[in-house]
Amino acid sequence: MQVQDLERLLTVTMPFGKYKGRLIADLPGHYLNWFAREGFPRGEVGRLLALIHEMDHNGLRGLLDPLRKRE
């Protein structure tokens, strides 16, 4: 995990599905758990979904707070 990855979580929006248009960092845990069970998509979106899922699962979403305040 790098700072650039964390920043991308706060700038990239979900391109499809129920939460289309929502920041990846703001997706609910149950949605991320579904992807973890069914499989993350390929590419950058899948990589970011896997990252935010791991952060959510381990209670680390607070790491994004300082980056949110900079915006």
C-alpha positions as CSV (number, residue, x, y, z in Angstrom):
1,M,0.0,0.0,0.0
2,Q,1.3,3.4,-1.0
3,V,0.0,6.9,-0.4
4,Q,-1.0,7.1,-4.1
5,D,-3.2,4.1,-3.6
6,L,-4.9,5.7,-0.6
7,E,-5.4,8.9,-2.6
8,R,-7.0,6.9,-5.5
9,L,-9.5,5.4,-3.1
10,L,-10.7,9.0,-2.5
11,T,-10.8,10.0,-6.2
12,V,-11.9,7.0,-8.1
13,T,-15.7,6.3,-8.3
14,M,-17.4,2.9,-8.7
15,P,-18.0,2.6,-12.4
16,F,-20.9,0.1,-12.3
17,G,-23.4,-1.6,-10.2
18,K,-25.6,-0.5,-7.3
19,Y,-23.1,2.0,-6.0
20,K,-22.1,3.5,-9.4
21,G,-20.7,7.0,-8.9
22,R,-19.8,6.6,-5.2
23,L,-16.2,6.9,-4.1
24,I,-14.5,3.6,-3.7
25,A,-13.5,4.7,-0.2
26,D,-17.2,5.2,0.7
27,L,-18.5,1.8,-0.4
28,P,-20.3,-0.2,2.4
29,G,-18.6,-3.2,4.0
30,H,-21.3,-5.6,2.9
31,Y,-20.8,-4.7,-0.7
32,L,-17.0,-5.2,-0.4
33,N,-17.6,-8.5,1.3
34,W,-19.7,-9.6,-1.6
35,F,-16.8,-8.9,-4.0
36,A,-14.4,-10.7,-1.7
37,R,-16.7,-13.8,-1.9
38,E,-17.5,-13.6,-5.6
39,G,-14.2,-12.2,-6.9
40,F,-12.9,-8.7,-7.5
41,P,-12.9,-7.4,-11.1
42,R,-9.7,-7.1,-13.0
43,G,-7.7,-3.9,-13.3
44,E,-7.3,-0.9,-11.1
45,V,-10.9,-0.9,-9.9
46,G,-10.5,-4.5,-8.6
47,R,-7.2,-3.7,-7.0
48,L,-8.7,-0.7,-5.2
49,L,-11.8,-2.6,-4.1
50,A,-9.5,-5.3,-2.7
51,L,-7.5,-2.7,-0.9
52,I,-10.5,-0.9,0.7
53,H,-12.0,-4.3,1.6
54,E,-8.8,-5.2,3.5
55,M,-8.8,-1.8,5.2
56,D,-12.5,-2.1,6.1
57,H,-12.0,-5.7,7.4
58,N,-9.1,-4.7,9.6
59,G,-10.7,-1.5,10.9
60,L,-8.2,0.8,9.1
61,R,-10.5,3.1,7.2
62,G,-9.4,5.8,9.6
63,L,-6.1,6.0,7.7
64,L,-8.0,7.9,5.0
65,D,-9.2,10.7,7.4
66,P,-6.1,12.8,7.1
67,L,-6.3,12.6,3.3
68,R,-10.0,13.6,3.3
69,K,-9.2,16.7,5.3
70,R,-6.6,17.8,2.8
71,E,-9.2,18.0,0.0
